[in-house]
Amino acid sequence: MTKLAEGYDIFTALGVEFVIKIQFASVTDGYQNQRVMTRILKQFLDDCRLSTTGPEAIIVECTSYFTYKICEKLGMNLAFELDFSENFVHYNRIVDNDIHKKAYVMVKKFK
């Protein structure tokens, strides 16, 4: 994830000073396929958008294609992506590496 963060500077790219960064979000197996993370992230984005004192932007680092698609569906933009197989030494140890082929940086500017 360090290499991913080094590849994109949200402050410079979007001209903002206050950012919230989400690096990891997950639900237990019993809650998968129920759109729990989609609803939580949507509510969070709505709250940020309506806040007068909240962040100017949000950045989400996704290691799952499914999380990337959720962010895209919620109006976030792809800022940067990194191929795990070429940039992660222990790629062969990743569980479900068919789902975790790339890491994505998704951004949304509010103000």
Backbone bond lengths (Angstrom), bond angles and torsions (degrees), N, CA, C in turn:
res aa  C-N    CA-C-N  psi(-1)  N-CA   C-N-CA  omega(-1)  CA-C   N-CA-C  phi
1 M - - - 1.445 - - 1.526 110.97 -
2 T 1.316 116.78 -25.69 1.456 119.14 178.71 1.525 110.46 -61.65
3 K 1.317 116.51 -44.74 1.459 120.60 -179.92 1.528 110.61 -63.42
4 L 1.314 116.25 -35.49 1.457 121.01 177.75 1.527 110.06 -64.81
5 A 1.316 116.92 -46.74 1.468 121.52 179.83 1.526 111.35 -64.38
6 E 1.319 116.69 -35.11 1.462 120.41 179.22 1.526 111.90 -68.64
7 G 1.315 117.11 -23.00 1.454 121.32 -176.06 1.513 114.66 -80.41
8 Y 1.346 117.17 -10.12 1.452 119.30 -175.94 1.522 110.47 -148.12
9 D 1.315 117.78 125.71 1.463 123.61 177.47 1.521 108.37 -109.39
10 I 1.314 117.01 98.30 1.467 122.11 -176.59 1.525 112.21 -62.86
11 F 1.317 116.95 -34.44 1.460 120.08 -177.59 1.524 111.13 -62.03
12 T 1.316 115.86 -46.51 1.459 120.72 178.93 1.523 111.38 -72.49
13 A 1.332 116.19 -46.28 1.461 120.63 -175.48 1.523 112.90 -61.66
14 L 1.329 117.23 -39.47 1.464 120.34 -177.43 1.530 113.66 -103.76
15 G 1.323 117.39 -5.33 1.455 120.48 -179.97 1.522 112.42 64.75
16 V 1.322 116.80 45.36 1.463 122.04 -178.16 1.524 110.34 -122.84
17 E 1.348 115.04 164.53 1.460 120.60 179.58 1.519 113.51 -120.67
18 F 1.349 118.37 -21.86 1.468 122.11 -176.63 1.526 108.60 -122.73
19 V 1.335 115.05 112.94 1.454 121.69 -174.65 1.533 109.55 -131.10
20 I 1.312 115.87 143.09 1.460 120.63 169.01 1.521 106.96 -107.07
21 K 1.326 114.80 133.21 1.468 120.54 -177.21 1.527 109.26 -117.67
22 I 1.315 116.09 127.27 1.460 121.60 175.80 1.517 107.25 -108.80
23 Q 1.320 115.62 120.99 1.462 119.54 179.98 1.511 112.46 -104.16
24 F 1.311 117.78 -25.71 1.454 118.64 -174.71 1.521 109.44 -148.88
25 A 1.296 116.59 125.56 1.460 122.23 175.29 1.514 107.43 -143.31
26 S 1.313 115.55 131.99 1.453 119.05 -176.66 1.526 109.64 -155.69
27 V 1.308 115.63 158.04 1.463 121.41 173.08 1.526 108.05 -126.04
28 T 1.299 115.84 154.70 1.456 121.11 178.67 1.528 110.16 -67.79
29 D 1.292 116.27 159.34 1.465 121.84 -175.28 1.527 113.37 -50.62
30 G 1.325 117.41 -37.32 1.457 121.29 -178.09 1.518 114.41 -64.44
31 Y 1.335 117.29 -17.49 1.460 121.18 -178.69 1.528 113.01 -108.24
32 Q 1.319 117.24 0.08 1.461 119.36 179.22 1.522 110.53 -68.01
33 N 1.308 115.62 152.82 1.472 123.62 179.84 1.525 113.44 63.79
34 Q 1.337 116.81 22.85 1.466 121.24 175.98 1.532 111.33 -117.05
35 R 1.326 116.42 7.81 1.471 123.13 178.42 1.530 112.81 63.72
36 V 1.326 116.93 25.73 1.462 120.81 -179.61 1.528 110.55 -62.27
37 M 1.334 117.44 -51.17 1.471 120.18 -179.02 1.521 110.76 -65.23
38 T 1.304 118.17 -35.12 1.467 120.72 177.51 1.524 110.00 -61.28
39 R 1.320 116.87 -46.27 1.475 120.69 -179.19 1.524 111.59 -65.96
40 I 1.325 116.91 -41.94 1.467 120.53 179.35 1.522 110.43 -63.79
41 L 1.323 116.97 -48.47 1.465 120.63 -179.10 1.529 111.26 -64.97
42 K 1.328 117.96 -39.46 1.461 120.97 178.13 1.526 110.56 -62.19
43 Q 1.325 117.30 -44.82 1.463 120.48 179.21 1.523 110.81 -63.25
44 F 1.321 116.18 -41.05 1.462 120.79 178.83 1.532 110.86 -63.07
45 L 1.321 117.24 -45.01 1.464 121.08 178.16 1.519 111.21 -62.70
46 D 1.336 117.53 -41.34 1.467 121.01 177.58 1.518 110.89 -62.45
47 D 1.331 116.96 -44.15 1.472 120.88 178.91 1.530 111.13 -61.94
48 C 1.314 117.06 -42.38 1.473 121.11 179.14 1.525 110.88 -64.73
49 R 1.315 116.10 -41.90 1.467 121.06 -178.35 1.526 111.05 -63.29
50 L 1.327 117.40 -37.91 1.456 121.97 -176.44 1.529 113.77 -85.55
51 S 1.303 116.93 -15.63 1.465 121.11 -176.78 1.523 111.85 -74.26
52 T 1.320 115.66 138.72 1.473 119.82 175.39 1.521 111.03 -89.74
53 T 1.326 117.36 -15.85 1.466 120.88 -179.56 1.524 112.43 -117.89
54 G 1.322 117.13 6.35 1.461 121.31 -177.69 1.515 112.57 -81.24
55 P 1.313 115.83 -170.11 1.464 120.75 -176.80 1.528 112.08 -68.61
56 E 1.315 114.90 154.27 1.462 120.69 176.22 1.528 110.47 -81.18
57 A 1.322 115.66 -22.70 1.460 120.57 -178.44 1.515 109.50 -158.21
58 I 1.319 114.41 162.61 1.460 121.03 174.55 1.518 107.54 -127.99
59 I 1.311 114.72 144.87 1.461 121.42 176.41 1.523 107.71 -126.13
60 V 1.326 116.32 132.52 1.457 121.44 178.76 1.516 107.71 -123.52
61 E 1.324 115.65 124.31 1.460 120.61 175.12 1.521 107.65 -95.92
62 C 1.318 116.72 114.88 1.463 122.66 -175.84 1.525 109.93 -106.77
63 T 1.308 115.81 132.01 1.462 119.47 173.34 1.526 110.98 -108.53
64 S 1.300 116.23 -1.50 1.459 121.84 179.60 1.526 109.65 -116.25
65 Y 1.305 115.75 137.88 1.460 120.56 176.88 1.524 110.52 -60.68
66 F 1.325 117.10 -34.83 1.463 120.57 -179.20 1.527 111.45 -66.21
67 T 1.335 117.01 -41.31 1.467 120.67 177.25 1.523 110.19 -64.85
68 Y 1.326 115.90 -41.10 1.464 120.61 176.13 1.531 110.75 -56.42
69 K 1.336 117.18 -46.39 1.473 121.20 -179.58 1.533 111.60 -65.33
70 I 1.323 117.67 -36.42 1.467 120.95 176.54 1.525 109.73 -62.78
71 C 1.318 116.63 -47.91 1.471 120.94 179.78 1.528 110.76 -60.59
72 E 1.315 116.24 -42.81 1.464 121.25 178.48 1.530 110.74 -61.24
73 K 1.318 116.31 -44.19 1.466 121.69 179.68 1.532 111.41 -62.73
74 L 1.329 116.69 -31.30 1.463 121.28 -179.05 1.535 112.71 -87.18
75 G 1.322 116.54 9.98 1.458 120.25 173.80 1.510 115.93 90.34
76 M 1.318 116.94 12.51 1.456 119.60 177.04 1.531 108.70 -83.25
77 N 1.314 115.75 156.11 1.463 121.33 -177.47 1.523 111.17 -110.85
78 L 1.314 115.58 143.09 1.456 121.33 176.00 1.523 108.57 -73.94
79 A 1.327 115.31 122.70 1.459 120.21 -179.94 1.525 111.81 -104.29
80 F 1.323 115.72 -31.65 1.459 119.84 -173.78 1.520 108.47 -163.20
81 E 1.309 117.18 146.11 1.464 120.13 173.98 1.513 109.41 -140.73
82 L 1.319 114.11 155.44 1.455 121.20 -175.82 1.526 108.60 -139.76
83 D 1.306 117.35 131.34 1.459 122.28 179.01 1.530 108.82 -80.53
84 F 1.334 116.36 117.44 1.462 120.55 -179.49 1.521 112.82 -60.28
85 S 1.320 117.29 -43.26 1.462 120.12 -174.64 1.526 112.41 -60.97
86 E 1.313 117.02 -26.11 1.470 120.90 -179.76 1.521 113.03 -96.17
87 N 1.347 117.98 -18.20 1.460 120.16 -171.57 1.522 115.28 -123.52
88 F 1.309 118.09 1.82 1.448 120.95 -177.96 1.522 108.75 -123.65
89 V 1.317 117.26 115.06 1.456 123.20 -173.66 1.533 111.74 -57.64
90 H 1.329 117.15 -38.81 1.467 121.05 -175.67 1.531 112.10 -101.89
91 Y 1.308 117.23 34.00 1.463 121.65 -178.26 1.530 111.89 -55.26
92 N 1.311 116.65 -38.41 1.469 120.14 -178.39 1.525 113.01 -66.25
93 R 1.328 118.32 -13.70 1.466 122.06 178.44 1.530 113.00 -90.66
94 I 1.315 117.42 -9.99 1.462 120.92 -178.21 1.525 109.51 -68.27
95 V 1.308 115.66 128.96 1.457 120.73 174.96 1.519 107.14 -73.04
96 D 1.303 117.74 139.13 1.467 122.49 -179.21 1.525 111.72 57.77
97 N 1.324 117.17 47.10 1.466 117.82 -178.08 1.523 112.91 -68.50
98 D 1.335 117.97 -4.66 1.462 119.08 171.47 1.536 110.31 -74.77
99 I 1.331 117.25 -26.65 1.470 122.50 176.58 1.521 109.85 -86.12
100 H 1.322 115.77 -33.42 1.465 121.91 -175.39 1.530 111.20 -103.56
101 K 1.317 116.41 60.29 1.462 120.86 -179.57 1.521 111.93 -84.43
102 K 1.331 115.42 -32.33 1.460 120.32 -177.56 1.518 109.64 -135.66
103 A 1.315 114.63 159.57 1.458 121.46 170.13 1.521 106.07 -111.42
104 Y 1.312 115.82 141.77 1.458 121.48 -175.56 1.529 109.63 -125.69
105 V 1.308 116.49 142.46 1.460 121.87 169.73 1.516 106.76 -107.88
106 M 1.334 115.28 116.63 1.455 121.89 179.67 1.527 109.13 -109.54
107 V 1.319 117.31 139.28 1.473 120.57 -177.16 1.526 110.61 -131.95
108 K 1.315 113.80 154.00 1.467 121.32 174.45 1.524 106.62 -144.65
109 K 1.324 116.24 123.89 1.464 121.87 177.66 1.512 108.69 -99.71
110 F 1.327 116.31 131.80 1.466 121.52 -177.53 1.530 113.02 -100.74
111 K 1.306 116.69 -37.19 1.469 120.71 -173.45 1.503 111.14 -121.90
